[in-house]
Amino acid sequence: MLAGLLGLAAFAPAAAFAGSISGTVTDAVTHEPIEGLEVCAYPSAEEEVELWFCEDTDSNGEYTIADLEPDEYGVEFWGRPLNYIPQYFDGQTSWWERDPVLVETDPVTGIDAEMTEGGGIEGEVDRAAGGAPVDGVWVCAWSIFGEEFGGCAVTDASGEYALQGMPEDEYEIEFWPEDEDLLTQYYDHKDYWFEANPVTVTLGSVTPGIDADLLAAAKVEGQVRRASDGSPLTEVEVCAWSTDPEGPWRCSYPGDDGRYAIHGLPSDEYKVEFWPYDESLPVQYWDHKATWEEANPLFLGLGSVTTGIDADLGPGPVAPPVAAAPPTFPPLAAAPRPKRCKKGFRKKRVHGKVRCVKKKKRKHHVRHAHGRPAMDRAAFRLGR
């Protein structure tokens, strides 16, 4: 019986945590309660916040975030959808400046906020070629002079967007498409953030007509292989660098088949670099060059697709030994009929001709002082 009870206890649900955070959210000017504003608590110990607990305010502007584990929390009042500037407890506009809220076993009350109405911008994003609206474009506002972040919005099927709850400031507006065949753009129709025209946002008002017409991007494709056997390489960073030091660049990685594609390239002149993670393989530049100076440049036009930008990294295959070809000689002339000499005569070549000459008697070998036989030179010259 006892064992059965212990088994049931092992599967019993854990008790809910008693800790909670509650408060009231009001308008900073009218002091009226704000309904439907999202309040979230994040554990402060999280370096990258992935765990949060959220509740919406009711008609009285009140909220309660319950069942919190004992910890320190950062509390955010997310007001953008209602055109309020987001803030963190206590009255801070930055996560790093927040006042942490310590939660233990008892409820924590009085975590209130007075929200300030923000400004906004709105506009439409189309394709430059044909003017069709583009959905899924991230439109983000970055403060030019301060540290304010104006937030981001995503275009809908009609290409329209609206940014709300922005602090008063001057912003550069970035249009970043999810479609990799389109180029990122900055307002007003600029290629780079440092060229962007500033957009002024005033509290309580909306600035319309912050539009974009996105250009078609160029693309580079190719394959990275091991030179020794032609097998695909995957752990290689492939980058297209503008030949202008201040120009654009993009990078990509090959798939399992060694093939890669670099999207989103503005019209420009580039050099392509292949940088392997394996340090035993050399860095290479297209087309099979060892240095940046030797690299072949590519000029990419708007919307162009350039293929065949390949690399073969490392030493090539070892060539099998090649058997030496047998020596060749010019064909021999037909041998003349051998000349026969009569008895007592021998053959001798005289002035290139074979003659029969009378044999001479040989001198006997004599012993050299060192014991090696010495041959009669005259007899040797005569061919013995």
Secondary structure, DSSP 8 states (H G I E B T S, - for coil): -HHHHHHHHHTS------EEEEEEEEETTT--B-SS-EEEEEETT-SS----EEEE--TTSEEEEEEE-SEEEEEEEE-GGGTB--EETTTBSSGGG---EEE-SSEE----EEE-B-EEEEEEEEETTT--B--SEEEEEEESSSS-EEEEEE--TTSEEEEEEE-SEEEEEEEEESSTTB--EETTTBSSGGG---EEE-TT-EE----EEE-B-EEEEEEEEETTT--B--SEEEEEEESSTTS-EEEE---TTSEEEEEEE-SEEEEEEEEESSTTS--EETTTBSSTTT---EEE-TT-EE----EEES----------------------------TTEEEEEETTEEEEEE-------EE-TTS-EE--HHHHHTT-
